[in-house]
Amino acid sequence: VSVLTNIELAPRDPILGLTEAYNADERATKVNLGVGVYTDENGKVPLLECVRRADELLASDRKPWGYLPIDGLKAYDDAVAELVFGDVVPRDRLAVVQGLGGTGGLKVAADFLHAADPSAPVLISDPSWENHKALFARAGFTVASYPYYDAATRSVNFAGMLDALKAADAGTVVILHACCHNPTGYDLTPEQWTQVRDVVVERGLVPLLDMAYQGFAESIEADGAAVRAFAEVGIPVFVTTSFSKTFSLYGERIGALSVVCSDADEAKRVLSQLKIVVRTTYSNPPTHGAQVVATVLGDPELRALWESELGAMRERIKAMRVGLRDGLVAAQPDADVDYIVSQNGMFSYSGLSKDQMVRLREEFGIYGLDSGRICVAALNESNLPAVVEAIAQVW
Ligand code: PLP
């Protein structure tokens, strides 16, 4: 008997498992709406022009690959602080560390928070990004959920959400999707955000806003409004950022964790502890993605180019939502599918049942999640007609 003898086979990652099934599917008409990746009108992950140019600039003055500081590239951390908080929080009240994507930022936050208060529970939305629960549980937390999606009304169960937050114990860590809720696509209104924030403040909860899609709903500014609303009030606020989607830098693993502190001394103490978490986990972050993002955000011309390319991705997703809605209405005139265009971001809770999702897969080679989640950012003019036709068939 060795240390490995009784190791159990872990279940496959459900989304990656779906991609494997998709890859093995030999039908030419297959469509992968499972994985959370934006693809362009040609079905390809884009290389943004701003990224290509930043990369060329970096290559033209190639520096040796030394280690970055534990908390990451300074120009990058400063650029994140500016992008996420604008002038709402002075830089010296923010503890910012570069992260390995949004997931890495969440993991550093989870380890830091668990060390700070081992008895605090975590609340996530029901449903949520599937990794939230596993990641916080792995860090030692008890993870429960607050109501979020209401299938009957195809909207947010806001009263249920607020009640759950009002009933939460002080110190509870509440994970909130800053915009483009994954998996449902339903976001809170600005008024609802204010109410949530006020309950969080009143109850002494610890907000963690996960922002993986800033700029995919309305604009960089509008999508950051919830974060800034929390940052304004003077309580500790945790914000994780991902540039995987917004810079199309998936494999570079580039993101961040920012913590809003009450003063510069607190920020210094918090940063020192975040650095301990990083140091004992992966020592220090990789260089290239941070240099690319810092170069783009730090150069007015490249930044303007990024904003226009980000806007083009957002508008393309919106156009695909309209195309899907219109196609479904054309197929079934009394269908009430306006919810597809009211949702934000890459995902849509399509309202389809598990049985219907299985039929889409088996009969039509269209791969979405059993929950009914489809990635509308993977639709394009070429695959949309087949997707509409197939959904109309399984309705
Ligand atoms: N948080 C949410 C809500 C997400 O949807 C995702 C990506 O799917 C992430 C975090 C993780 O992003 P990253 O790939 O940058 O780690």
Boltz pocket constraint, residues with backbone or C-beta under 6 A from the ligand:
constraints:
  - pocket:
      binder: B
      contacts: [[A, 36], [A, 100], [A, 101], [A, 102], [A, 103], [A, 104], [A, 129], [A, 177], [A, 180], [A, 182], [A, 210], [A, 212], [A, 241], [A, 242], [A, 243], [A, 244], [A, 250], [A, 254], [A, 255]]
      max_distance: 6.0
